[in-house]
Amino acid sequence: MKMVLDDAEGLNVVSAYAEGEVRVRGKPLETGLLILPRRIMTEGVPRTLAELDADTLTSVIEEKVAILVVGTGERQQFPSPSVFSSLMRAGIGYEVMDNRAACRTFNILLGEGRDAALLLLRDQA
């Protein structure tokens, strides 16, 4: 699915999504990454829902974003609410959805000028 934002202003807009892969500014990347408005992180990022816990969200808290959009793979799955306790304490909002919807939502938030992050997880093997 192709996605377009009229005025990206150098932001890491998701330009396309396919199962297991995302394109950011035209560059193909495998899911299991954290996309910030101007930076992409692949190291120290949870790859699957099973790896996601409160400790793995430290990098999101350090980035001081307003909202984290979590894509849980090809279908929406909900982790334990305790996973997000550290985000709640830091005042960071979050939304959980499938990867395709997460990419669209992230682009909309960027287009609105919101300080958002996108965590895209891989499906369990």
C-alpha positions in Angstrom: 0.0 0.0 0.0 1.4 3.4 -1.0 1.1 6.3 1.4 1.9 9.9 0.6 2.2 13.1 2.7 2.1 16.3 0.7 4.8 18.3 2.7 7.1 15.9 4.5 9.6 18.6 5.5 12.4 16.1 5.8 10.4 13.9 8.2 10.5 10.1 8.2 7.2 9.6 6.5 6.2 6.0 5.6 5.8 6.0 1.9 4.7 2.4 1.5 4.0 -0.7 3.5 3.9 -4.4 2.7 4.0 -7.4 5.0 7.2 -7.4 6.9 8.6 -4.3 5.1 8.1 -0.6 5.3 9.5 2.2 3.1 10.6 5.3 4.8 11.7 8.2 2.5 11.9 5.6 -0.3 14.3 3.3 1.7 13.1 -0.3 2.3 13.4 -1.5 5.9 12.3 -4.7 7.7 9.8 -4.3 10.5 11.1 -4.5 14.0 12.1 -0.9 14.3 11.3 2.4 15.9 10.7 5.4 13.5 11.0 8.9 15.0 10.2 12.0 13.0 13.9 12.5 12.1 15.6 9.3 13.1 15.2 5.5 12.7 16.3 3.1 15.4 16.9 -0.6 14.8 19.3 -1.5 17.6 17.8 -2.2 21.1 14.3 -2.2 19.7 11.9 -5.0 20.4 11.3 -7.0 17.2 8.2 -9.0 18.2 5.3 -8.6 20.6 6.9 -11.2 22.8 10.0 -9.0 23.2 7.9 -5.9 24.1 8.0 -4.9 27.8 8.3 -1.8 29.9 12.1 -1.8 29.8 12.3 -2.0 26.0 10.3 1.3 25.8 13.1 3.3 27.4 14.3 4.6 24.1 10.9 6.0 23.4 10.8 7.8 26.8 14.3 9.2 26.2 13.1 10.7 22.9 10.4 12.6 24.7 7.7 12.0 22.1 4.1 12.9 22.8 2.6 9.7 21.4 3.8 6.2 20.5 1.9 4.3 17.7 2.6 0.6 18.1 2.1 -1.7 15.1 1.8 -5.3 16.3 2.3 -7.1 13.0 -0.3 -8.0 10.4 -3.1 -8.1 12.9 -3.8 -6.1 16.0 -2.8 -7.8 19.2 -2.8 -6.3 22.7 0.2 -6.7 25.1 -0.3 -6.7 28.8 -1.3 -3.2 30.0 1.8 -3.3 32.3 4.0 -3.0 29.2 2.9 0.6 28.9 3.3 1.6 32.6 6.6 3.4 31.9 5.0 5.4 29.1 2.1 6.4 31.3 4.4 7.6 34.1 6.3 9.7 31.5 3.1 11.2 30.2 3.4 9.6 26.7 0.2 8.5 25.0 0.1 5.3 23.0 -2.1 3.5 20.5 -2.0 -0.2 19.5 -3.0 -1.4 16.0 -1.9 -3.6 13.1 1.1 -2.4 11.2 -0.8 -1.1 8.2 -3.1 1.1 10.3 -0.1 2.2 12.5 1.8 3.5 9.4 -1.3 5.5 8.3 -1.8 6.9 11.7 1.9 7.9 12.1 1.8 9.8 8.8 -1.3 11.6 9.9 0.2 12.6 13.2 3.4 13.8 11.4 1.2 15.8 9.0 -0.5 17.5 12.0 2.9 18.4 13.4 2.6 16.1 16.3 5.7 14.7 18.0 5.1 11.0 17.4 7.0 7.7 17.2 6.2 4.5 15.4 7.1 1.1 16.7 6.6 -1.6 14.0 6.8 -5.2 15.3 7.2 -8.3 13.3 4.8 -11.2 13.4 5.8 -14.1 15.7 7.7 -16.7 13.8 
